[in-house]
Amino acid sequence: MTIEDIVKARGITEVLHFTTHRGVTGIVATGAVLPRTRLTQEQYLEHIYLGNCPDRSRDREWWGYVNLSLTDINRYLMGISRNRWHPSDVGWWCVLSFAPRVLEHDGVYFSTTNNAYPHVKRGTGAEGLDAMFAPVVKEFDTKSLSRGHGALPSMPTSPQAEVLYPGDLILDHLSCVYVPNDETADKVKSICAACNRKIVDCRVSTDLFV
């Protein structure tokens, strides 16, 4: 079985990345979602960079990868980012949706849960992707998650499971941008126009931002 086979069998249609208004400005300007190691190299981003997670010391060796989710965003992490880490720094958030073909690119890793957790398992290829849907996923010594009978086939067992994309994830693979309302959609389109980029497809999805 190949990655493409698993994607089709499970009905995976989206690979997601959430970001702030500063983040999407930098992404549109550079034409790609950049990993942490590249963010500090881009002079354009020097004054607008605001990391979703302020402390990435536990997964330092993976700073060269873009962190993504399958089917649904990591709502736990996004909630902490919005409400605890950046409650007063950020004007608005959005979610970028990429085509699942990016999962087939060379060097992509799949992690069974949050990449910084002690019992995370990482792998590549079809085997690595399939492990995200294991019947049981261990996160800590005292915590394991079991796959529920009603779980969507396209949802990983752990809602914090991650796709780790090597290097720059270019916008050629972007399907749409989810926003909380029409006003935010207008702001995203204005950023595209200001950066002389193709206007992206913006879709209102209030559920992603509750």
Secondary structure, 3 states (H helix, E strand, C coil): CCHHHHHHHHCCCCEEEEEEHHHHHHHHHHCEECCHHHHCCCHHHCCCCCCCCCCCHHHHHHCCEEEEEECCCCHHHHHHHHHHHCCCCCCCEEEEEECHHHHHCCCCEEECCCCCCCCCCEECHHHHHHHCCCCEEEEECCEEEECCCCCCCCCCCCCCCEEEEECCEEHHHEEEEEECCHHHHHHHHHHHHHCCCCCCCEEECHHHHC
